[in-house]
Amino acid sequence: MTAELPSPVSSELFATLLQAGKDSDRPSATVVVDALLQAEKTAKQQRLTYNFDSLVGKWRLCFATGTRKAKQRGGIILGKGFYWPKFTPTYITFTGKTLINETSAKAEISNQVQLGPVLLKLTGPAKYLGKKNLLAFDFTHIQFSLFGRTIYNKPIRNSKTQIEDFDNQPIGKLPFFAFFLATENLIAARGRGGGLALWIREK
């Protein structure tokens, strides 16, 4: 079952973030960042969890924030955030299924970026820890296409070894997304580097 953000902020936050995925009348970047931070805070306070099935599908990257180092604190702080440009549509896809215990999943991830006739697609294994809403992944295959025709399609290094290593790697040593919102229409997460991202369902 796909979870919705709980009251009392569910309708307001959902409307703001959903509108961010529209082609017009989008809220300002500051408003979107604030909504994402509030959604993340609520998820932590209420200890929301999502099963992997909530993430399965193809999602278009709508909004993201960069990060920069905080000189005095020695940590990182969020950038201002920006809408992902429409002329380089970027999609992330998750396939797989929740395991019997309903708290974890073995899956696959693909990330593709389109720039005119050129398509770059990365794929690889992923694993999901439902109790922490963490999805760790690694890209093991790369594909380039031009005008719909594949011109390069090869493993990144030794993909078999990579996959075996991936299965044995702890989450903390892998790139990951910490999801704090997963609905039928959108998902949002914080990456390992500290940035936030919002995706809208494509199909």
Backbone torsions as a table, in degrees:
resi	resn	phi	psi	omega
1	MET	NA	133.0	180.0
2	THR	-79.9	129.4	-176.6
3	ALA	-86.4	149.8	173.4
4	GLU	-110.7	153.4	177.8
5	LEU	-66.0	131.5	-173.5
6	PRO	-72.3	161.8	175.0
7	SER	-68.5	159.9	10.3
8	PRO	-91.3	2.7	-173.9
9	VAL	-105.4	3.4	-172.8
10	SER	-58.7	-52.5	-175.3
11	SER	-65.0	-41.5	-178.3
12	GLU	-67.8	-48.3	-179.8
13	LEU	-65.6	-43.8	-178.7
14	PHE	-61.9	-42.6	-179.8
15	ALA	-63.1	-41.6	-179.9
16	THR	-64.3	-48.0	-176.8
17	LEU	-71.2	-36.0	177.7
18	LEU	-66.4	-38.9	178.7
19	GLN	-65.4	-28.7	178.5
20	ALA	-63.0	-22.9	179.6
21	GLY	-89.0	0.0	179.7
22	LYS	-82.1	170.3	-179.7
23	ASP	-87.7	-13.3	-178.3
24	SER	-146.7	165.5	179.1
25	ASP	53.7	38.4	-179.8
26	ARG	-79.0	144.6	178.1
27	PRO	-66.5	161.2	179.9
28	SER	-66.2	160.8	179.7
29	ALA	-59.6	-38.6	-179.9
30	THR	-62.1	-42.3	179.5
31	VAL	-64.0	-41.2	-179.7
32	VAL	-66.2	-43.5	177.9
33	VAL	-59.9	-44.7	179.2
34	ASP	-61.3	-40.2	179.9
35	ALA	-66.4	-40.6	178.3
36	LEU	-64.4	-43.2	179.3
37	LEU	-64.4	-37.6	178.6
38	GLN	-68.1	-39.7	177.9
39	ALA	-64.3	-40.8	178.3
40	GLU	-64.3	-42.9	179.9
41	LYS	-62.8	-43.6	179.9
42	THR	-62.9	-43.1	-179.8
43	ALA	-60.7	-39.2	179.3
44	LYS	-70.5	-43.8	-178.7
45	GLN	-62.9	-40.6	-177.2
46	GLN	-95.7	3.5	177.0
47	ARG	51.7	47.9	178.9
48	LEU	-69.2	141.3	173.9
49	THR	-128.7	149.4	179.9
50	TYR	-128.0	137.1	174.7
51	ASN	-82.2	165.7	-173.9
52	PHE	-63.0	-30.7	-179.4
53	ASP	-57.3	-25.5	178.8
54	SER	-67.8	-20.7	-176.3
55	LEU	-99.7	-16.0	-176.5
56	VAL	-61.3	132.4	179.6
57	GLY	138.3	-174.1	178.6
58	LYS	-110.4	129.2	-173.8
59	TRP	-127.9	136.8	178.2
60	ARG	-95.4	127.7	177.6
61	LEU	-66.1	124.8	-175.7
62	CYS	-108.0	-42.2	-171.3
63	PHE	-149.4	145.1	179.3
64	ALA	-150.7	158.2	173.6
65	THR	-121.5	143.6	171.4
66	GLY	-87.8	-177.4	175.7
67	THR	-136.0	158.5	174.1
68	ARG	-144.3	154.3	-177.0
69	LYS	-72.7	139.0	175.0
70	ALA	-90.9	113.1	-173.8
71	LYS	-60.2	-43.9	-175.1
72	GLN	-77.4	-35.1	-175.5
73	ARG	-93.1	-16.1	-178.9
74	GLY	73.6	14.8	179.5
75	GLY	-115.5	-151.3	177.6
76	ILE	-127.7	153.6	174.5
77	ILE	-130.9	154.7	-178.1
78	LEU	-68.2	145.9	169.9
79	GLY	-78.1	-175.0	-176.4
80	LYS	-73.3	-24.0	-177.6
81	GLY	90.5	151.6	-178.2
82	PHE	-156.5	152.3	173.6
83	TYR	-78.1	133.4	-179.4
84	TRP	-67.4	130.9	-175.7
85	PRO	-61.0	138.2	-176.3
86	LYS	-70.9	-22.6	-177.8
87	PHE	-78.8	-4.9	173.2
88	THR	-129.7	66.1	-178.4
89	PRO	-57.8	134.8	-176.8
90	THR	-126.9	130.8	-176.4
91	TYR	-126.6	146.3	173.0
92	ILE	-123.0	137.0	-176.5
93	THR	-129.2	134.6	176.8
94	PHE	-118.2	131.4	174.8
95	THR	-130.1	156.0	-177.4
96	GLY	132.0	-167.7	179.7
97	LYS	-151.6	156.2	177.9
98	THR	-67.3	140.0	179.4
99	LEU	-74.3	174.4	-174.3
100	ILE	-56.3	-37.5	-177.2
101	ASN	-75.8	-5.1	175.4
102	GLU	62.9	14.7	178.3
103	THR	-118.7	-4.3	-179.9
104	SER	-148.3	170.3	-179.6
105	ALA	-158.4	146.4	168.5
106	LYS	-102.9	133.4	-169.8
107	ALA	-150.3	-176.4	174.3
108	GLU	-129.3	149.8	179.4
109	ILE	-127.0	144.0	171.3
110	SER	-135.1	143.6	179.6
111	ASN	-132.6	122.1	-177.4
112	GLN	-130.5	142.6	-179.7
113	VAL	-125.6	130.8	-180.0
114	GLN	-109.9	128.2	175.0
115	LEU	-131.3	97.4	-174.9
116	GLY	61.0	-127.6	-179.6
117	PRO	-81.6	-4.6	-175.7
118	VAL	-96.8	131.3	177.7
119	LEU	-123.7	126.8	174.0
120	LEU	-111.9	127.1	-178.5
121	LYS	-131.1	128.4	176.6
122	LEU	-115.1	136.8	179.1
123	THR	-134.8	160.6	178.8
124	GLY	175.4	-179.7	-178.5
125	PRO	-77.9	158.0	176.7
126	ALA	-145.5	155.6	173.7
127	LYS	-140.2	143.9	-171.9
128	TYR	-122.8	131.3	174.8
129	LEU	-108.6	101.2	-173.5
130	GLY	-63.3	-33.0	-177.8
131	LYS	-66.1	-23.9	179.5
132	LYS	-113.1	-1.1	-176.7
133	ASN	57.1	33.7	-177.7
134	LEU	-104.2	130.7	174.6
135	LEU	-119.5	111.6	178.2
136	ALA	-96.8	150.6	-175.7
137	PHE	-154.1	169.2	173.8
138	ASP	-152.6	137.9	178.6
139	PHE	-92.5	124.5	-176.5
140	THR	-118.6	-5.9	-176.7
141	HIS	-139.8	142.0	-179.6
142	ILE	-129.4	141.2	-179.1
143	GLN	-139.4	132.8	174.1
144	PHE	-114.6	136.1	175.7
145	SER	-129.7	147.5	178.4
146	LEU	-131.5	121.1	-177.1
147	PHE	53.6	39.4	176.5
148	GLY	81.5	0.4	-179.3
149	ARG	-109.3	126.6	-179.8
150	THR	-71.1	125.1	-180.0
151	ILE	-113.5	-13.1	177.8
152	TYR	-153.8	128.3	-176.5
153	ASN	-153.4	92.0	-174.5
154	LYS	-143.3	160.1	174.6
155	PRO	-67.6	153.7	172.2
156	ILE	-91.8	110.4	-173.0
157	ARG	59.4	-145.7	179.2
158	ASN	-92.1	98.4	-172.4
159	SER	-64.7	-33.7	179.6
160	LYS	-63.7	-44.5	177.8
161	THR	-64.8	-39.9	179.2
162	GLN	-59.7	-44.3	-178.0
163	ILE	-65.6	-41.3	177.6
164	GLU	-62.8	-43.0	177.5
165	ASP	-64.2	-39.0	-179.3
166	PHE	-59.3	-44.1	-178.5
167	ASP	-60.5	-27.4	-177.1
168	ASN	-99.1	-4.5	-177.5
169	GLN	-82.1	136.0	173.8
170	PRO	-69.6	153.3	-178.0
171	ILE	-54.1	-40.2	-174.6
172	GLY	-63.2	-16.4	-178.9
173	LYS	-102.0	4.8	-178.2
174	LEU	-115.3	155.2	169.9
175	PRO	-63.9	144.8	-178.3
176	PHE	-154.0	163.8	170.8
177	PHE	-118.1	133.9	173.8
178	ALA	-103.6	101.0	-175.4
179	PHE	-78.3	134.6	177.3
180	PHE	-123.2	-0.2	177.1
181	LEU	-152.1	129.2	177.7
182	ALA	-147.4	108.4	178.4
183	THR	-125.1	178.7	-179.8
184	GLU	-62.4	-28.8	-173.1
185	ASN	-104.3	-22.8	-176.0
186	LEU	-154.5	158.4	174.6
187	ILE	-135.8	153.3	179.9
188	ALA	-144.2	145.9	-176.1
189	ALA	-154.3	163.2	170.7
190	ARG	-108.9	131.5	-179.6
191	GLY	-82.9	171.1	-179.5
192	ARG	-60.2	-32.2	179.4
193	GLY	-75.9	-7.6	177.1
194	GLY	104.6	-10.7	-179.7
195	GLY	-77.7	159.1	178.0
196	LEU	-105.8	150.9	177.9
197	ALA	-144.1	146.9	178.7
198	LEU	-127.6	128.3	177.7
199	TRP	-119.3	146.3	176.6
200	ILE	-111.1	138.9	-177.9
201	ARG	-62.1	132.3	175.4
202	GLU	-95.3	-45.3	176.0
203	LYS	-168.2	NA	NA
